[in-house]
Amino acid sequence: MAEEPAAILWDMDGTLLDSEKLWDIAVYELAEHLGGQMTRDLRHSLIGSSGVSALRTMFAALELDASPPALADAGAWLDRRITELFAAGIPWRPGAKDALALVRESGLPTALVTNTKRALTELSLDTLGREFFDATVCGDEVEHGKPAPDVYVRAAQLLGVRPEECLAIEDSPTGVLAAERAGCALLVVPCEVPVEPGPKRVFRGNLTGLIRADLAAAYCGGPA
C-alpha cells in the first residue's frame, strides 16, 4: 500500500461549507409549505441524501402522497428557496479553506464529490474556488446518489486513479457509506450528526491545522 493517497475526494455540504444550516432553513420551510412540521430526527435523516431520496423520506414522514407531480412541485419549491439562500453567501466549515489550499499546494489531484445538484454546486464553487478541484461530480450526474458509491467511483475515474487509492473526506453517515462502498479510505469530520466508528474510518474534530502528514496517516488508517 502506498504511503499517501493518490488523490483527495472532498465532500462539500457539512465538510467544506457550513451549508447544512442553510438547508435547515429550506427544508423546515418546505415542510411547513406542505402543511406538515419538520422534526429534528427527520431533519437528521435527510442529511447527505440525494434530492429525490430526501423528498421521499420527508413525504413518508409527513404522511403525504408522494406522487410524481407532488414530488416535482416540492423539489422545484426547494430548489428556488435554497438557491436564494446559497446566493446570499455560504459560510465555511472551520479550517476548510486552509485545508483546500494545503491539498492544492501538495500537488495531489482533487475532486469535489457531492449529492448536491450541478446548478447549486456551481453557486457553491463561487465560494469554494474552482481552482482547487481537478474534477467535480454532482448527485444529478450519476444514476444513484450517496449512499450509493456512484459519485466516488466517477470522481476516481475522472482523476485517472482507483477509488482504493483515494482518501475521501466526509462529514455524514450517508457520505461515509458512499465512500466506503466505493473502496476509499476515509477521513471523517462530523458536522451535524454523529458518525459511527468503523475499521476504515479515521476521525478528526475539524479541518483546522490539517497538514499533509495527516492525510497520509488517515489514508493508512492511523490518527489524523
NUPAKE-997906 format. One record per residue (C-alpha): residue number from 0; residue in three letters; chain; x, y, z. Coordinates in nm, 2 decimals. Each point is the difference from the previous one (the first is absolute). Example, Ala and Ser with C-alpha at 12.3 -4.5 7.8 and 13.67 -1.06 7.14 Angstrom:
REM residues 2
> 0_ALA_A_1.23_-0.45_0.78
> 1_SER_A_0.14_0.34_-0.07
//
This chain:
REM residues 224
> 0_MET_A_0.00_0.00_0.00
> 1_ALA_A_0.13_0.35_-0.09
> 2_GLU_A_0.10_0.23_0.29
> 3_GLU_A_-0.25_0.27_-0.11
> 4_PRO_A_-0.31_0.03_-0.21
> 5_ALA_A_0.02_0.05_-0.38
> 6_ALA_A_-0.29_0.24_0.02
> 7_ILE_A_-0.22_0.19_0.25
> 8_LEU_A_-0.38_-0.02_-0.05
> 9_TRP_A_-0.18_0.28_0.19
> 10_ASP_A_-0.36_0.00_0.10
> 11_MET_A_-0.16_0.35_0.00
> 12_ASP_A_-0.30_0.05_0.23
> 13_GLY_A_0.10_-0.02_0.36
> 14_THR_A_0.36_-0.08_-0.08
> 15_LEU_A_0.13_0.30_-0.19
> 16_LEU_A_-0.30_0.23_0.03
> 17_ASP_A_-0.23_0.05_0.30
> 18_SER_A_-0.29_-0.01_-0.25
> 19_GLU_A_-0.21_-0.25_0.21
> 20_LYS_A_-0.12_0.29_0.20
> 21_LEU_A_-0.14_0.15_-0.32
> 22_TRP_A_-0.16_-0.33_-0.09
> 23_ASP_A_-0.15_0.00_0.35
> 24_ILE_A_-0.18_0.32_-0.08
> 25_ALA_A_-0.12_-0.12_-0.34
> 26_VAL_A_-0.13_-0.35_0.11
> 27_TYR_A_-0.17_0.14_0.31
> 28_GLU_A_-0.18_0.25_-0.22
> 29_LEU_A_-0.09_-0.26_-0.26
> 30_ALA_A_-0.15_-0.22_0.27
> 31_GLU_A_-0.22_0.29_0.11
> 32_HIS_A_-0.08_0.08_-0.37
> 33_LEU_A_-0.12_-0.36_-0.03
> 34_GLY_A_-0.22_0.03_0.30
> 35_GLY_A_0.22_-0.20_0.23
> 36_GLN_A_0.27_0.06_0.26
> 37_MET_A_0.36_-0.10_-0.01
> 38_THR_A_0.14_-0.18_0.30
> 39_ARG_A_0.37_-0.02_0.11
> 40_ASP_A_0.01_-0.37_-0.07
> 41_LEU_A_-0.15_0.04_-0.34
> 42_ARG_A_0.24_0.28_-0.09
> 43_HIS_A_0.30_-0.21_0.11
> 44_SER_A_-0.12_-0.29_-0.22
> 45_LEU_A_0.01_0.22_-0.30
> 46_ILE_A_0.36_0.12_0.04
> 47_GLY_A_0.23_-0.13_-0.28
> 48_SER_A_-0.29_-0.15_-0.20
> 49_SER_A_-0.06_0.07_-0.37
> 50_GLY_A_-0.29_0.23_-0.09
> 51_VAL_A_-0.26_-0.25_-0.10
> 52_SER_A_0.09_-0.24_0.28
> 53_ALA_A_-0.03_0.28_0.26
> 54_LEU_A_-0.34_0.11_-0.14
> 55_ARG_A_-0.13_-0.35_0.01
> 56_THR_A_0.11_-0.03_0.36
> 57_MET_A_-0.16_0.33_0.09
> 58_PHE_A_-0.33_-0.09_-0.17
> 59_ALA_A_-0.02_-0.33_0.18
> 60_ALA_A_0.07_0.15_0.34
> 61_LEU_A_-0.26_0.27_-0.06
> 62_GLU_A_-0.25_-0.26_-0.13
> 63_LEU_A_-0.03_0.17_-0.34
> 64_ASP_A_-0.08_-0.15_-0.33
> 65_ALA_A_0.33_-0.03_-0.18
> 66_SER_A_-0.14_0.02_-0.35
> 67_PRO_A_0.25_0.10_-0.28
> 68_PRO_A_-0.17_0.34_-0.05
> 69_ALA_A_0.00_0.07_0.38
> 70_LEU_A_0.37_-0.09_0.03
> 71_ALA_A_0.08_0.21_-0.30
> 72_ASP_A_-0.19_0.30_0.14
> 73_ALA_A_0.18_-0.03_0.34
> 74_GLY_A_0.33_-0.05_-0.17
> 75_ALA_A_-0.04_0.32_-0.20
> 76_TRP_A_-0.11_0.19_0.30
> 77_LEU_A_0.30_-0.12_0.20
> 78_ASP_A_0.24_0.08_-0.29
> 79_ARG_A_-0.13_0.36_-0.02
> 80_ARG_A_0.04_0.06_0.37
> 81_ILE_A_0.34_-0.16_0.05
> 82_THR_A_0.13_0.19_-0.31
> 83_GLU_A_-0.11_0.32_0.17
> 84_LEU_A_0.18_-0.10_0.32
> 85_PHE_A_0.32_-0.11_-0.18
> 86_ALA_A_0.01_0.32_-0.21
> 87_ALA_A_0.01_0.20_0.32
> 88_GLY_A_0.32_-0.16_0.11
> 89_ILE_A_0.12_-0.33_0.14
> 90_PRO_A_0.22_-0.02_0.32
> 91_TRP_A_0.31_-0.22_0.01
> 92_ARG_A_0.05_-0.29_0.24
> 93_PRO_A_0.28_0.05_0.25
> 94_GLY_A_0.34_-0.04_-0.16
> 95_ALA_A_-0.14_-0.10_-0.34
> 96_LYS_A_0.13_0.29_-0.20
> 97_ASP_A_0.36_-0.06_0.12
> 98_ALA_A_-0.04_-0.38_-0.05
> 99_LEU_A_-0.10_0.05_-0.36
> 100_ALA_A_0.30_0.22_-0.06
> 101_LEU_A_0.23_-0.25_0.17
> 102_VAL_A_-0.12_-0.29_-0.22
> 103_ARG_A_0.03_0.21_-0.32
> 104_GLU_A_0.36_0.11_0.10
> 105_SER_A_0.09_-0.36_0.07
> 106_GLY_A_-0.06_-0.09_-0.37
> 107_LEU_A_-0.25_-0.28_0.08
> 108_PRO_A_-0.28_-0.02_-0.26
> 109_THR_A_-0.34_0.10_0.15
> 110_ALA_A_-0.37_-0.04_-0.07
> 111_LEU_A_-0.31_0.15_0.15
> 112_VAL_A_-0.25_-0.29_0.05
> 113_THR_A_-0.35_0.11_0.11
> 114_ASN_A_-0.36_-0.10_0.00
> 115_THR_A_-0.10_0.36_-0.08
> 116_LYS_A_-0.13_0.07_-0.34
> 117_ARG_A_0.24_0.16_-0.26
> 118_ALA_A_-0.18_0.34_0.00
> 119_LEU_A_0.04_0.04_0.37
> 120_THR_A_0.35_-0.14_0.00
> 121_GLU_A_0.10_0.27_-0.25
> 122_LEU_A_-0.13_0.26_0.24
> 123_SER_A_0.20_-0.16_0.28
> 124_LEU_A_0.32_0.00_-0.22
> 125_ASP_A_-0.03_0.38_-0.01
> 126_THR_A_0.09_-0.02_0.38
> 127_LEU_A_0.23_-0.30_-0.01
> 128_GLY_A_0.20_0.09_-0.31
> 129_ARG_A_0.01_-0.22_-0.31
> 130_GLU_A_0.38_0.01_-0.01
> 131_PHE_A_0.01_-0.24_0.30
> 132_PHE_A_-0.15_-0.29_-0.19
> 133_ASP_A_0.11_-0.21_-0.30
> 134_ALA_A_-0.35_-0.15_-0.04
> 135_THR_A_-0.35_0.04_0.15
> 136_VAL_A_-0.28_-0.26_0.02
> 137_CYS_A_-0.35_0.08_0.10
> 138_GLY_A_-0.29_-0.21_0.11
> 139_ASP_A_-0.21_0.07_-0.31
> 140_GLU_A_0.29_-0.12_-0.22
> 141_VAL_A_0.00_-0.37_0.10
> 142_GLU_A_-0.27_-0.27_0.01
> 143_HIS_A_-0.01_-0.02_0.38
> 144_GLY_A_0.11_0.26_0.26
> 145_LYS_A_0.15_-0.06_0.33
> 146_PRO_A_-0.01_-0.24_0.19
> 147_ALA_A_0.06_-0.19_-0.33
> 148_PRO_A_0.36_0.02_-0.10
> 149_ASP_A_-0.06_0.14_-0.35
> 150_VAL_A_0.13_0.36_0.06
> 151_TYR_A_0.32_-0.13_0.16
> 152_VAL_A_0.06_-0.26_-0.28
> 153_ARG_A_-0.06_0.27_-0.26
> 154_ALA_A_0.24_0.25_0.17
> 155_ALA_A_0.28_-0.25_0.01
> 156_GLN_A_-0.05_-0.08_-0.37
> 157_LEU_A_0.02_0.37_-0.09
> 158_LEU_A_0.33_0.03_0.20
> 159_GLY_A_0.14_-0.32_-0.16
> 160_VAL_A_0.04_-0.19_0.32
> 161_ARG_A_-0.17_-0.29_0.18
> 162_PRO_A_-0.24_0.08_0.29
> 163_GLU_A_0.22_-0.22_0.23
> 164_GLU_A_0.28_0.25_-0.07
> 165_CYS_A_-0.21_0.30_0.12
> 166_LEU_A_-0.06_0.17_0.34
> 167_ALA_A_-0.36_0.12_0.03
> 168_ILE_A_-0.07_0.28_0.25
> 169_GLU_A_-0.36_-0.02_0.12
> 170_ASP_A_-0.23_0.12_0.28
> 171_SER_A_-0.32_-0.20_-0.01
> 172_PRO_A_-0.10_-0.37_0.04
> 173_THR_A_-0.14_0.00_-0.35
> 174_GLY_A_0.31_0.14_-0.16
> 175_VAL_A_0.22_-0.24_0.20
> 176_LEU_A_-0.19_-0.30_-0.12
> 177_ALA_A_0.03_0.12_-0.36
> 178_ALA_A_0.38_0.04_0.03
> 179_GLU_A_0.04_-0.34_0.17
> 180_ARG_A_-0.21_-0.17_-0.26
> 181_ALA_A_0.23_0.14_-0.27
> 182_GLY_A_0.30_-0.13_0.19
> 183_CYS_A_0.15_0.34_0.11
> 184_ALA_A_0.19_0.06_0.32
> 185_LEU_A_-0.18_0.25_0.22
> 186_LEU_A_0.07_0.30_0.21
> 187_VAL_A_-0.32_0.08_0.19
> 188_VAL_A_-0.07_0.35_0.13
> 189_PRO_A_-0.35_-0.01_0.14
> 190_CYS_A_-0.22_0.31_-0.02
> 191_GLU_A_-0.37_-0.02_0.07
> 192_VAL_A_-0.05_-0.37_0.10
> 193_PRO_A_0.23_-0.26_0.16
> 194_VAL_A_0.18_-0.26_-0.22
> 195_GLU_A_0.06_-0.35_0.15
> 196_PRO_A_0.36_-0.13_0.02
> 197_GLY_A_0.11_-0.25_-0.26
> 198_PRO_A_0.31_-0.19_-0.10
> 199_LYS_A_0.09_0.24_-0.29
> 200_ARG_A_-0.13_0.32_0.17
> 201_VAL_A_0.26_0.24_0.14
> 202_PHE_A_-0.16_0.29_0.20
> 203_ARG_A_0.10_0.36_0.05
> 204_GLY_A_-0.20_0.27_0.18
> 205_ASN_A_0.05_0.26_-0.28
> 206_LEU_A_0.23_0.09_-0.28
> 207_THR_A_0.19_0.27_0.19
> 208_GLY_A_0.38_-0.05_-0.01
> 209_LEU_A_-0.02_-0.29_-0.25
> 210_ILE_A_0.34_-0.09_-0.14
> 211_ARG_A_0.11_-0.23_-0.28
> 212_ALA_A_0.12_-0.26_0.25
> 213_ASP_A_-0.35_-0.02_0.14
> 214_LEU_A_-0.13_-0.09_-0.35
> 215_ALA_A_0.25_-0.28_-0.02
> 216_ALA_A_-0.08_-0.12_0.35
> 217_ALA_A_-0.37_-0.01_-0.08
> 218_TYR_A_0.06_-0.19_-0.32
> 219_CYS_A_0.20_-0.26_0.18
> 220_GLY_A_-0.26_-0.03_0.28
> 221_GLY_A_0.18_0.19_0.27
> 222_PRO_A_-0.10_0.31_0.20
> 223_ALA_A_-0.02_0.32_-0.20
//
